[in-house]
Amino acid sequence: MKNLTELSRQKKSLLCVGLDSDLRRIPAFLHSYDDPIYEFNKRIIEATAEFAIAYKPNLAFYEALGPKGWETLRKTLEVMPRDVFTIADAKRGDIGNTSRMYAEAFFETFGFDSVTVAPYMGRDSVTPFLEFPGKTVFLLALTSNEGAADFQWTGTEGQPLYQTVVEKSQAWAKEYPGELGYVVGATRPQYLAEIRAMAPENWFLVPGVGAQGGSLEEVMAHGRNPQGGLLINASRSIIYASDGEDFADKAREEARGFCW
Amino acid sequence: MKNLTELSRQKKSLLCVGLDSDLRRIPAFLHSYDDPIYEFNKRIIEATAEFAIAYKPNLAFYEALGPKGWETLRKTLEVMPRDVFTIADAKRGDIGNTSRMYAEAFFETFGFDSVTVAPYMGRDSVTPFLEFPGKTVFLLALTSNEGAADFQWTGTEGQPLYQTVVEKSQAWAKEYPGELGYVVGATRPQYLAEIRAMAPENWFLVPGVGAQGGSLEEVMAHGRNPQGGLLINASRSIIYASDGEDFADKAREEARGFCW
């Protein structure tokens, strides 16, 4: 398994680059290639890999392209350097035998190091993903969007749902070889400290810095642990830093800004 | 939009056939074809379309095959007769711009009539799917698995989460052109009547009859409304009724048993 703490120390970074790669937003000159999204991803990865410890393709953007989008995803994974961690941002979760098939899809067929999972269906929808040694499950806890308030903040006897999710899943993970992490949005950094107290050793995948308005400094202050413990995701602010032929150079500059 | 009530009256059925098609379970003779899952699906659809009003490919089973699984899914949709309703059982849900891409993937790229959506991320993760006129969103309410108890039954002031999901989403749907339905498991039929009271006019997609142990009679008694209102899903009990060369005939017999 790739050691995130080690990668973070080598690169002096906790940056995860989100590959939300959209045909409508990539530079126009790439459209002359057979597979423009692959060409875009390859150049973004080459330009930023010195500063990024993880890459997170957002599955929706590949699925919207139909079968050839999955081929683009497969090729993108092939050009990932060895010293990065990969996250399938898929937010899957279903009854046990179906979750098992999703886990096979991402961990075995595509070879991702981790996947994001939605908790709504409970224990037997999550544990099939935890059965894979050396793989990581990032379970949605508190997300960065406005709608997080609708259900994640509701709860029983003063405990909001996102805390119940963290508490119960901590117990489940003890029985399985896979690693458990959490998705915790950057747009509410005060809650990061609270979830860190409940889950001191788990890695958090933190979206919402950049285009969604979260502050990097606050996230670092509230969420870090001695191992690092945070994957700070930035997508649009890096990959669309420029829409010209210099897009990779501009992405590199943006990525460098996340290092210390 | 295909009218489910009309289809149900024509076929005297509320059956949805779940295409959880697995290379490890389909008849051995199909493995000599280039695309065994497509050959299997085509024969199952031809054999059962007289009795089924809907088909529900379970996306996990196609994703596990990598890019070629999505090609199999595309070809399967091409052989669907005109008089059936199609459901992408995908359980997606993400921040707004990402949910929009998932909606494009299933409604536009693949041309499904409906998709299953997970509610954990709240309003702005669900409404992008409801923006498509003539399409239906089946939102997870109470699922058929054991883990449903972990979060769906927890709640605020006596209202379990699955009821909060139904109540809030009823209000959201009023502002959008798409249709809202719910996933309500058959394994707890007493709750079907309760959710029916909260959502008298919505269609429910009901998994859990058959292999998961739910009773068809109880589901019909507790969940029907004057329009029909129920899509009774059966997957394994129909598609794997036989593992021999007679699998399509046996599937047809099983499907016929769901008609009145």
Interface residues (C-beta under 8 A of the other chain):
Chain A: D20 D22 N58 A60 F61 E63 A64 L65 G66 P67 K68 G69 W70 E71 L73 R74 D89 K91 R92 G93 D94 I95 G96 N97 T98 S99 M101 Y102 E104 A105 F106 T109 F110 A118 P119 Y120 M121 G122 R123 D124 S125 V126 L140 T143 S144 N145 E146 G147 A148 A149 D150 F151 Q152 T154 G155 T156 L161 T164 V165 K168 P207 Q212
Chain B: D20 D22 N58 A60 F61 E63 A64 L65 G66 P67 K68 G69 W70 E71 L73 R74 D89 K91 R92 G93 D94 I95 G96 N97 T98 S99 M101 Y102 E104 A105 F106 E108 T109 F110 A118 P119 Y120 M121 G122 R123 D124 S125 V126 L140 T143 S144 N145 E146 G147 A148 A149 D150 F151 Q152 T154 G155 T156 L161 T164 V165 K168 P207 Q212
